[in-house]
Amino acid sequence: MQRLSIPFFTLMLVCHAAAAELPDGYWPAERSQPILDSRLKVTLDPDLGHLSPAELRAVDELLAAGRIMHALYEQQLHEEAAAAKQRLDNFHETAAAPDATRNLLDLYYLFKGPVATTLENERLPFLPVGAPNPGKNVYASGLARREIDAYLEANPAARKSILAERTVVRRASAESIAGDLSRLDEFAAVEAMHHGLRERLEALDADPATLYAVPYALAYAPQLAEARQHLERAAGAIEDESPDFAAYLRNRGRDLLTGDYESGDAAWVTGRFGNLNLQFGSYESYDDSLLGIKAFYSASVLARDEAKSRALAAAMTELQSIEDALPYEQQKRVRSHIPVGVYNVVADFGQARGANTATILPNDADHARKYGRIVLIRNNILANPAIFENSKQRFDAAVAPAFRGHLTIDGSFNRTLWHEIGHYLGASVTADGRSLGEALAEYADLVEEMKSDLVSLHAAPTLLEIGYYDAAGLRAHYADGIRRTLQVVRPRPEQPYQNMQLMQFNFFMEHGLIELHGDAALLAIDYARYHEVVSELLGEVLNLQYAGDYEMAKAFVERWNYWDDRVHGRLAALMREQARYRGTMVRYAILEN
Ligand SMILES: [Zn+2]
């Protein structure tokens, strides 16, 4: 009997194994593992010992509000995100194919939804969901740019709402109109803040050719109401100790109802806070590959590093002379007080989650003009030894032996810091008073980021003159400027940062700041030519922004954005071989405990 039972038992195992396989559309471990292996795993766990009991209570509420922002962000990215995640969680709980499902959960965490970026820099779903829309889930599914353009041409009155930063664009189906109206019934506060919205919705006829926009405040009303309560509670915890921070939290909570962030932005940029700071709401439009205008939700809970923030404030006193030295004619008075601080990231949510090294907000040109912009340097990313080591390996793989070791943590810290301050310098509007976004459209972000990179490099010699740097400090800043331009894969057209870095690389090559050196054809840096070449490119960029000439920007990008497999491709392959990681996967100890 025993002999008979063995094959039977084996058969059971086989059946069980077959049932345990994931259905079609779920990536097997062979596909997920290489992507996960390519990521450096970092868990941020900053010391919060200097926070007061009230601040710690506020942190709990801010984290709760952040989790809501994260879920909203995933919903904004892909309409099937929540359902796909639920199915995946169910598979994981049944313990079917545990390794494969564990990997898919990690991919979902890493990419904030069911679409991965592959090692070939392609965007592909790893769960059985529809292909991602370029406009993600803040436009009606499948909506193309030419249909929007044609619709706006025929219906100019809809332009303002459809092109607004914080609206969802829908097709007018009976179901969508009814859904919006019933949500408006449910959230009286939203209706009170959006004059004429009900009339506009009620006037719509159900016709799929009709496009209309609803404010995020209405589209996401239930989640935003919940987030606002957490902000209120955090404000209550902190109001005696840090009234400016409490006021900011309350203003930002109201901003979620209105969709107009002016009051929160003003309170954020000009207030004096204690040990905490918070980025909260929808700001960045990088995820909108359709029109590049819709803002996506994010939150960052930050704890101030007082010593580093003070050291920084001292270096900022020379700002006007750095502006005056810029290679263009229209110098401006720089604000004497720029709210810049050094923080450790406690946790990030939504669009802000990841290894970005600094934040400068708001983007809104009018708010920036009236109140300035806040600069948040993210110290525990920027000065993270493991992240630095990986970028050093990449740099060392691409440069000739004589240049290895020129990169330092401080150099990278300072280059990034002055990049952020660079956003404060140069032209903030065009000669005829238009905003840069309006004038340069889809090139605006790319050009603005390039300007800030170049302002940082241009400021470096001044920092040496005023004693902020010694010679090694200057060299490290410069080396990081080259490191910044190196690409491990060819950028996709919709990646403004990577493309503007590639353009700098090409300009630097053609102007002899960098060249391929020796038999190994590795990069050599001519530090003596550095300032001259940077000044030339910066001069071009500043004048382009000031002129606000779209065609000029287009020609500039077309001139410098190119990729040659024999040069860029070969260096990229070297860096991929010698640096262990292609990117970083950041987790937060405080969310895992
Ligand atoms: Zn920037």
Residues whose N, C-alpha, C, O or C-beta is under 5 A from the ligand:
A	BS01	ZN	E449 S452
